[in-house]
């Protein structure tokens, strides 16, 4: 137990890094995911196809492989990214955006087709239909699965520990080496700091869900 | 040769179990029992009942953790069997237990999971470029050391900036997350920017691409990479002492002392030197075997 208290500053550094990874890649993934979902329901077949292929490839590839691709494979084709934080953000965002897109798409599909037809009938464009009519209704049913995706993202940031990012997990490994006798407590400390991110996310999900709840 | 020794050892073990009489003289390869073996020989009587050695010899199989990606020490070839100095040391121990090579199950252990694999019993022993230190001794026990390495620096042959650890200030240095070299760098060379990856092999591509400036870990590991790649070079004298030991369950003192005896016997009769020359000796000079530490 003492090992956690004694190394609190080190833990906080790792925690800050994990939090930044989660926030940056979460924001990017949300933006990219929304765009992908919009493409997925767009009237243009090539856009739909692009989105479908992207989502299926990223969603079905292990995250570690995505990291491998950018860190070890891409350089062989001349694409050399600076190691560390931003490479990890790109990988996490690219991976998570596929899940965001699917969650949003399911929300869009949950809005009755009549809504979209009515919007088009009164002359709204595709963008207006999506932005003014469908998405505002979809958001309500999308919040819980989206929070799920972001909780998974918070935990997935630990994969970056193997790819030149010193976040919570890598910090835990360092502390584990420096305090080999207290290895279990070191890991318990790591777990507690992950809970500090994921439990509030879950609470937010519950609150937001109640706030936006409506009866059809 | 090895299999004959294995058979003899197995027979010896069985005979001993039946007659309960000590008999190191039956070992054909050992001209005279090694120094440390004489006094405890009578009370331990090779494999006393209930000891780890007796259990392993009885089962005829042993699970050994080693590195799978460490040239010269433990490297898995296309056939799936690891090769290297650590592997040879492990085979010597297994042979003394009367276990054939078929009876050895190799498990990959990486720097971060070695203690927990021993603690949970997923492996019986770990021979994996495993540095003996006091922190680790609080969770597991070490036999040996059977080799003394030291941390050094690997960089591109064309790099002229880095000649020793003091030149690492402000440079990106790749090492393994949670390893002793990482700890040394953080403590002794805080100016260096440590870039942690999962394995040392993963550091090589970024080094070539210029994403990191150097790789730092034990000299023997770096020598393996330098031997395989003409564009890489080990720089400077080792700046730490890393005695490699054999990890085993904490406080299994009988087993630890027995492995120490085996190591000393192997120093004595040349098996240690043979193992070195057949593996790491192809790149590195043959050192004097270090004295085992019977703490």
Interface residues (C-beta under 8 A of the other chain):
Chain A: X71 X72 X75 X80 X82 X83 X84 X161 X162 X163 X164 X166 X170 X173 X174 X176 X177 X178 X179 X180 X181 X183
Chain B: X112 X115 X116 X133 X135 X136 X138 X139 X172 X174 X177 X178 X179 X180 X182 X183 X186 X194 X195 X196 X197 X198 X202 X205 X206 X209 X210 X211 X212
